[in-house]
Amino acid sequence: MSKSIFKKQPHMIPSLIAALMLLGALARWPYGYYQLLRWVTCGVAVYVAYTAYNWQKMWAVWLFGFVAVLFNPLIPIRLSREIWQPINVICALLFGASAVFLKKPAEQKQQRE
């Protein structure tokens, strides 16, 4: 029986939403959009890191943990728009790549003796 893609990649839709919002941040928006972007990006990064931790993908835990700290809305890191734009693009690519390539490891069937 085949598993649903969302069971193998439950982070796919949140990651794609974060990626689209990060790319959308390249346009001019009211300040509220960027506040919402911090909350969404930080939350999705924590979720992806938690999912990766459960799957023993430690590289992704560290990577998305760093993204969560970078976009932390409670203690924000203040940078200029010129610095944020490439960061937003890189993080959008990371979320997009995680949606495609970060998958639940195949479950090994236990042999009965």
CNS distance restraints for C-alpha pairs under 8 A (distance, minus, plus):
assign (resid   3 and name CA) (resid   7 and name CA) 6.42 0.50 0.50
assign (resid   3 and name CA) (resid   8 and name CA) 7.16 0.50 0.50
assign (resid   4 and name CA) (resid   8 and name CA) 6.81 0.50 0.50
assign (resid   5 and name CA) (resid   9 and name CA) 5.91 0.50 0.50
assign (resid   5 and name CA) (resid  10 and name CA) 7.74 0.50 0.50
assign (resid   6 and name CA) (resid  10 and name CA) 4.62 0.50 0.50
assign (resid   6 and name CA) (resid  11 and name CA) 7.74 0.50 0.50
assign (resid   6 and name CA) (resid  12 and name CA) 7.25 0.50 0.50
assign (resid   7 and name CA) (resid 104 and name CA) 7.97 0.50 0.50
assign (resid   8 and name CA) (resid 103 and name CA) 5.65 0.50 0.50
assign (resid   8 and name CA) (resid 104 and name CA) 4.95 0.50 0.50
assign (resid   9 and name CA) (resid  99 and name CA) 7.12 0.50 0.50
assign (resid   9 and name CA) (resid 102 and name CA) 7.10 0.50 0.50
assign (resid   9 and name CA) (resid 103 and name CA) 5.39 0.50 0.50
assign (resid   9 and name CA) (resid 104 and name CA) 6.42 0.50 0.50
assign (resid  11 and name CA) (resid  15 and name CA) 5.90 0.50 0.50
assign (resid  11 and name CA) (resid  47 and name CA) 7.36 0.50 0.50
assign (resid  11 and name CA) (resid  48 and name CA) 6.12 0.50 0.50
assign (resid  11 and name CA) (resid  51 and name CA) 7.57 0.50 0.50
assign (resid  11 and name CA) (resid  99 and name CA) 6.57 0.50 0.50
assign (resid  12 and name CA) (resid  16 and name CA) 6.18 0.50 0.50
assign (resid  12 and name CA) (resid  98 and name CA) 7.55 0.50 0.50
assign (resid  12 and name CA) (resid  99 and name CA) 4.39 0.50 0.50
assign (resid  12 and name CA) (resid 100 and name CA) 7.36 0.50 0.50
assign (resid  13 and name CA) (resid  17 and name CA) 6.16 0.50 0.50
assign (resid  13 and name CA) (resid  99 and name CA) 7.49 0.50 0.50
assign (resid  14 and name CA) (resid  18 and name CA) 6.19 0.50 0.50
assign (resid  14 and name CA) (resid  44 and name CA) 6.14 0.50 0.50
assign (resid  15 and name CA) (resid  19 and name CA) 6.09 0.50 0.50
assign (resid  15 and name CA) (resid  44 and name CA) 6.47 0.50 0.50
assign (resid  15 and name CA) (resid  48 and name CA) 7.76 0.50 0.50
assign (resid  15 and name CA) (resid  95 and name CA) 5.07 0.50 0.50
assign (resid  15 and name CA) (resid  96 and name CA) 6.44 0.50 0.50
assign (resid  15 and name CA) (resid  98 and name CA) 7.22 0.50 0.50
assign (resid  15 and name CA) (resid  99 and name CA) 5.87 0.50 0.50
assign (resid  16 and name CA) (resid  20 and name CA) 6.12 0.50 0.50
assign (resid  16 and name CA) (resid  95 and name CA) 6.57 0.50 0.50
assign (resid  16 and name CA) (resid  96 and name CA) 5.91 0.50 0.50
assign (resid  16 and name CA) (resid  99 and name CA) 6.68 0.50 0.50
assign (resid  17 and name CA) (resid  21 and name CA) 6.16 0.50 0.50
assign (resid  18 and name CA) (resid  22 and name CA) 6.06 0.50 0.50
assign (resid  18 and name CA) (resid  37 and name CA) 7.83 0.50 0.50
assign (resid  18 and name CA) (resid  40 and name CA) 6.52 0.50 0.50
assign (resid  18 and name CA) (resid  41 and name CA) 5.58 0.50 0.50
assign (resid  18 and name CA) (resid  44 and name CA) 6.92 0.50 0.50
assign (resid  18 and name CA) (resid  92 and name CA) 6.99 0.50 0.50
assign (resid  18 and name CA) (resid  95 and name CA) 6.97 0.50 0.50
assign (resid  19 and name CA) (resid  23 and name CA) 6.27 0.50 0.50
assign (resid  19 and name CA) (resid  91 and name CA) 7.21 0.50 0.50
assign (resid  19 and name CA) (resid  92 and name CA) 4.05 0.50 0.50
assign (resid  19 and name CA) (resid  93 and name CA) 6.91 0.50 0.50
assign (resid  19 and name CA) (resid  95 and name CA) 5.60 0.50 0.50
assign (resid  19 and name CA) (resid  96 and name CA) 6.07 0.50 0.50
assign (resid  20 and name CA) (resid  24 and name CA) 6.01 0.50 0.50
assign (resid  20 and name CA) (resid  92 and name CA) 7.02 0.50 0.50
assign (resid  21 and name CA) (resid  25 and name CA) 6.24 0.50 0.50
assign (resid  21 and name CA) (resid  37 and name CA) 6.64 0.50 0.50
assign (resid  22 and name CA) (resid  26 and name CA) 7.39 0.50 0.50
assign (resid  22 and name CA) (resid  37 and name CA) 7.14 0.50 0.50
assign (resid  22 and name CA) (resid  41 and name CA) 7.96 0.50 0.50
assign (resid  22 and name CA) (resid  88 and name CA) 5.25 0.50 0.50
assign (resid  22 and name CA) (resid  89 and name CA) 6.71 0.50 0.50
assign (resid  22 and name CA) (resid  91 and name CA) 7.35 0.50 0.50
assign (resid  22 and name CA) (resid  92 and name CA) 5.61 0.50 0.50
assign (resid  23 and name CA) (resid  88 and name CA) 6.61 0.50 0.50
assign (resid  23 and name CA) (resid  89 and name CA) 6.13 0.50 0.50
assign (resid  23 and name CA) (resid  92 and name CA) 6.42 0.50 0.50
assign (resid  25 and name CA) (resid  29 and name CA) 7.26 0.50 0.50
assign (resid  25 and name CA) (resid  33 and name CA) 7.96 0.50 0.50
assign (resid  25 and name CA) (resid  34 and name CA) 7.19 0.50 0.50
assign (resid  25 and name CA) (resid  37 and name CA) 7.99 0.50 0.50
assign (resid  25 and name CA) (resid  85 and name CA) 7.63 0.50 0.50
assign (resid  25 and name CA) (resid  88 and name CA) 7.34 0.50 0.50
assign (resid  26 and name CA) (resid  85 and name CA) 6.13 0.50 0.50
assign (resid  26 and name CA) (resid  88 and name CA) 7.80 0.50 0.50
assign (resid  29 and name CA) (resid  33 and name CA) 6.14 0.50 0.50
assign (resid  29 and name CA) (resid  34 and name CA) 7.59 0.50 0.50
assign (resid  30 and name CA) (resid  34 and name CA) 7.49 0.50 0.50
assign (resid  31 and name CA) (resid  35 and name CA) 6.55 0.50 0.50
assign (resid  32 and name CA) (resid  36 and name CA) 6.18 0.50 0.50
assign (resid  33 and name CA) (resid  37 and name CA) 5.99 0.50 0.50
assign (resid  34 and name CA) (resid  38 and name CA) 6.24 0.50 0.50
assign (resid  35 and name CA) (resid  39 and name CA) 6.60 0.50 0.50
assign (resid  35 and name CA) (resid  73 and name CA) 7.16 0.50 0.50
assign (resid  36 and name CA) (resid  40 and name CA) 6.14 0.50 0.50
assign (resid  37 and name CA) (resid  41 and name CA) 5.80 0.50 0.50
assign (resid  38 and name CA) (resid  42 and name CA) 5.83 0.50 0.50
assign (resid  38 and name CA) (resid  71 and name CA) 5.06 0.50 0.50
assign (resid  38 and name CA) (resid  72 and name CA) 6.34 0.50 0.50
assign (resid  38 and name CA) (resid  73 and name CA) 5.44 0.50 0.50
assign (resid  39 and name CA) (resid  43 and name CA) 5.96 0.50 0.50
assign (resid  39 and name CA) (resid  71 and name CA) 7.49 0.50 0.50
assign (resid  39 and name CA) (resid  72 and name CA) 7.20 0.50 0.50
assign (resid  39 and name CA) (resid  73 and name CA) 5.84 0.50 0.50
assign (resid  40 and name CA) (resid  44 and name CA) 6.01 0.50 0.50
assign (resid  41 and name CA) (resid  45 and name CA) 5.94 0.50 0.50
assign (resid  41 and name CA) (resid  67 and name CA) 7.93 0.50 0.50
assign (resid  41 and name CA) (resid  68 and name CA) 7.03 0.50 0.50
assign (resid  41 and name CA) (resid  71 and name CA) 6.46 0.50 0.50
assign (resid  42 and name CA) (resid  46 and name CA) 6.19 0.50 0.50
assign (resid  42 and name CA) (resid  67 and name CA) 6.95 0.50 0.50
assign (resid  42 and name CA) (resid  68 and name CA) 4.33 0.50 0.50
assign (resid  42 and name CA) (resid  69 and name CA) 7.23 0.50 0.50
assign (resid  42 and name CA) (resid  70 and name CA) 7.92 0.50 0.50
assign (resid  42 and name CA) (resid  71 and name CA) 5.32 0.50 0.50
assign (resid  42 and name CA) (resid  72 and name CA) 5.70 0.50 0.50
assign (resid  42 and name CA) (resid  73 and name CA) 7.44 0.50 0.50
assign (resid  43 and name CA) (resid  47 and name CA) 6.23 0.50 0.50
assign (resid  43 and name CA) (resid  68 and name CA) 7.16 0.50 0.50
assign (resid  44 and name CA) (resid  48 and name CA) 6.05 0.50 0.50
assign (resid  45 and name CA) (resid  49 and name CA) 6.02 0.50 0.50
assign (resid  45 and name CA) (resid  64 and name CA) 5.07 0.50 0.50
assign (resid  45 and name CA) (resid  65 and name CA) 6.61 0.50 0.50
assign (resid  45 and name CA) (resid  67 and name CA) 6.23 0.50 0.50
assign (resid  45 and name CA) (resid  68 and name CA) 5.20 0.50 0.50
assign (resid  46 and name CA) (resid  50 and name CA) 6.03 0.50 0.50
assign (resid  46 and name CA) (resid  64 and name CA) 6.73 0.50 0.50
assign (resid  46 and name CA) (resid  65 and name CA) 6.39 0.50 0.50
assign (resid  46 and name CA) (resid  68 and name CA) 5.99 0.50 0.50
assign (resid  47 and name CA) (resid  51 and name CA) 6.09 0.50 0.50
assign (resid  48 and name CA) (resid  52 and name CA) 6.00 0.50 0.50
assign (resid  48 and name CA) (resid  60 and name CA) 7.80 0.50 0.50
assign (resid  48 and name CA) (resid  61 and name CA) 7.56 0.50 0.50
assign (resid  48 and name CA) (resid  64 and name CA) 6.69 0.50 0.50
assign (resid  49 and name CA) (resid  53 and name CA) 6.04 0.50 0.50
assign (resid  49 and name CA) (resid  60 and name CA) 6.17 0.50 0.50
assign (resid  49 and name CA) (resid  61 and name CA) 4.28 0.50 0.50
assign (resid  49 and name CA) (resid  62 and name CA) 7.35 0.50 0.50
assign (resid  49 and name CA) (resid  63 and name CA) 7.80 0.50 0.50
assign (resid  49 and name CA) (resid  64 and name CA) 5.35 0.50 0.50
assign (resid  49 and name CA) (resid  65 and name CA) 6.05 0.50 0.50
assign (resid  50 and name CA) (resid  54 and name CA) 6.35 0.50 0.50
assign (resid  50 and name CA) (resid  61 and name CA) 6.94 0.50 0.50
assign (resid  51 and name CA) (resid  55 and name CA) 6.42 0.50 0.50
assign (resid  52 and name CA) (resid  56 and name CA) 6.08 0.50 0.50
assign (resid  52 and name CA) (resid  57 and name CA) 4.99 0.50 0.50
assign (resid  52 and name CA) (resid  58 and name CA) 6.78 0.50 0.50
assign (resid  52 and name CA) (resid  60 and name CA) 5.93 0.50 0.50
assign (resid  52 and name CA) (resid  61 and name CA) 5.69 0.50 0.50
assign (resid  52 and name CA) (resid 102 and name CA) 7.89 0.50 0.50
assign (resid  53 and name CA) (resid  57 and name CA) 5.87 0.50 0.50
assign (resid  53 and name CA) (resid  58 and name CA) 6.22 0.50 0.50
assign (resid  53 and name CA) (resid  60 and name CA) 7.88 0.50 0.50
assign (resid  53 and name CA) (resid  61 and name CA) 5.85 0.50 0.50
assign (resid  55 and name CA) (resid 104 and name CA) 6.21 0.50 0.50
assign (resid  55 and name CA) (resid 105 and name CA) 6.63 0.50 0.50
assign (resid  57 and name CA) (resid  61 and name CA) 6.60 0.50 0.50
assign (resid  58 and name CA) (resid  62 and name CA) 6.31 0.50 0.50
assign (resid  59 and name CA) (resid  63 and name CA) 6.14 0.50 0.50
assign (resid  60 and name CA) (resid  64 and name CA) 5.86 0.50 0.50
assign (resid  60 and name CA) (resid  65 and name CA) 7.98 0.50 0.50
assign (resid  61 and name CA) (resid  65 and name CA) 5.75 0.50 0.50
assign (resid  62 and name CA) (resid  66 and name CA) 6.14 0.50 0.50
assign (resid  63 and name CA) (resid  67 and name CA) 6.50 0.50 0.50
assign (resid  64 and name CA) (resid  68 and name CA) 6.06 0.50 0.50
assign (resid  65 and name CA) (resid  69 and name CA) 6.34 0.50 0.50
assign (resid  66 and name CA) (resid  70 and name CA) 6.13 0.50 0.50
assign (resid  67 and name CA) (resid  71 and name CA) 6.19 0.50 0.50
assign (resid  67 and name CA) (resid  91 and name CA) 7.43 0.50 0.50
assign (resid  68 and name CA) (resid  72 and name CA) 5.77 0.50 0.50
assign (resid  70 and name CA) (resid  76 and name CA) 7.64 0.50 0.50
assign (resid  70 and name CA) (resid  77 and name CA) 6.60 0.50 0.50
assign (resid  71 and name CA) (resid  76 and name CA) 6.76 0.50 0.50
assign (resid  71 and name CA) (resid  77 and name CA) 7.29 0.50 0.50
assign (resid  72 and name CA) (resid  76 and name CA) 5.51 0.50 0.50
assign (resid  72 and name CA) (resid  77 and name CA) 7.56 0.50 0.50
assign (resid  79 and name CA) (resid  83 and name CA) 6.24 0.50 0.50
assign (resid  79 and name CA) (resid  84 and name CA) 6.46 0.50 0.50
assign (resid  80 and name CA) (resid  84 and name CA) 6.30 0.50 0.50
assign (resid  81 and name CA) (resid  85 and name CA) 6.11 0.50 0.50
assign (resid  82 and name CA) (resid  86 and name CA) 7.54 0.50 0.50
assign (resid  83 and name CA) (resid  87 and name CA) 6.74 0.50 0.50
assign (resid  84 and name CA) (resid  88 and name CA) 5.92 0.50 0.50
assign (resid  85 and name CA) (resid  89 and name CA) 6.38 0.50 0.50
assign (resid  86 and name CA) (resid  90 and name CA) 6.11 0.50 0.50
assign (resid  87 and name CA) (resid  91 and name CA) 6.06 0.50 0.50
assign (resid  88 and name CA) (resid  92 and name CA) 5.98 0.50 0.50
assign (resid  89 and name CA) (resid  93 and name CA) 6.23 0.50 0.50
assign (resid  90 and name CA) (resid  94 and name CA) 6.26 0.50 0.50
assign (resid  91 and name CA) (resid  95 and name CA) 6.17 0.50 0.50
assign (resid  92 and name CA) (resid  96 and name CA) 6.07 0.50 0.50
assign (resid  93 and name CA) (resid  97 and name CA) 5.96 0.50 0.50
assign (resid  94 and name CA) (resid  98 and name CA) 6.06 0.50 0.50
assign (resid  95 and name CA) (resid  99 and name CA) 6.18 0.50 0.50
assign (resid  96 and name CA) (resid 100 and name CA) 6.55 0.50 0.50
assign (resid  97 and name CA) (resid 101 and name CA) 5.77 0.50 0.50
assign (resid  97 and name CA) (resid 102 and name CA) 7.52 0.50 0.50
assign (resid  98 and name CA) (resid 102 and name CA) 4.82 0.50 0.50
